[in-house]
C-alpha cells in the first residue's frame, strides 16, 4: 500500500479524528496497528507501532508533542486497534 492510500489525520489539540464520532489521543497512535507514519516538522517518521513488523522493524521514538498529522492505514473503519493484542 503506497502512502497515497493512507488517510492523513490532522492533529488538533493532541488528538486525531480516528472515527467520525471518536477522537483519539495521538499517543495512542504509536500503539495502533493502523498507524504508519507521523508528520513531524513537515517530514514523515515511521510509527513505533511498526517495531514488530517483520518488513519494517522500526525502533525509533517519535516526539509526540511535535506531531502535526498521522498517516493511517485503516480502510475498514475499525478505529484504534492496539498492537498489544497481537504481541501479548
C-alpha positions in Angstrom: 0.0 0.0 0.0 1.5 3.3 -1.1 1.4 6.5 1.0 -1.3 7.8 -1.3 -3.6 5.0 0.1 -3.3 6.3 3.6 -5.6 8.6 5.4 -3.9 11.7 6.6 -5.3 12.6 10.0 -4.5 16.1 11.2 -3.6 16.5 14.9 -5.7 19.1 16.8 -5.3 19.6 20.5 -3.2 16.5 20.8 -5.9 14.2 19.2 -6.8 12.8 15.8 -10.3 12.1 14.4 -9.9 8.4 14.4 -13.5 7.6 13.6 -16.3 10.0 12.6 -17.6 10.0 16.1 -14.4 9.4 18.0 -11.2 11.3 18.6 -8.2 9.5 20.0 -5.1 11.0 21.7 -2.2 11.0 19.3 -0.1 9.0 21.8 -2.5 6.0 21.2 -1.4 6.0 17.5 2.1 4.8 18.4 0.4 1.5 19.6 -2.1 1.2 16.8 -1.9 -1.5 14.1 -3.2 1.0 11.5 -0.6 3.8 12.2 2.1 4.0 9.6 3.8 7.4 9.9 3.8 10.7 11.8 4.4 14.0 10.2 6.8 15.9 12.4 8.0 19.4 11.3 7.0 18.6 7.8 8.8 15.3 7.5 7.4 11.8 7.8 8.7 9.4 10.5 7.8 5.7 10.7 5.5 4.8 13.6 6.9 2.9 16.5 3.9 0.6 16.1 5.9 -1.0 13.2 8.6 -2.3 15.5 7.1 -5.8 15.4 6.6 -5.7 11.6 9.0 -8.2 10.1 9.3 -6.0 7.0 9.8 -2.6 8.8 11.5 -3.3 12.2 11.2 0.4 13.2 12.8 1.0 16.6 12.9 4.8 16.9 10.8 7.1 19.1 8.7 10.0 17.9 8.3 13.4 19.7 4.5 13.2 20.0 4.3 16.8 21.1 5.6 17.9 17.7 3.3 15.6 15.6 1.2 17.5 13.0 -0.5 14.6 11.3 -0.8 10.8 11.3 -0.8 8.6 8.2 -3.4 5.9 9.0 -3.9 2.6 7.0 -7.4 1.9 8.5 -9.5 1.2 5.4 -12.2 -0.8 7.2 -13.3 1.9 9.7 -12.1 -0.1 12.7 -10.5 2.8 14.5 -7.9 2.4 17.2 -6.7 -1.2 17.4 -3.8 -1.8 19.8 -0.8 -3.8 18.7 -0.6 -5.3 22.3 -3.3 -7.7 21.4 -1.1 -9.1 18.7 2.2 -9.3 20.6 1.0 -10.1 24.1 
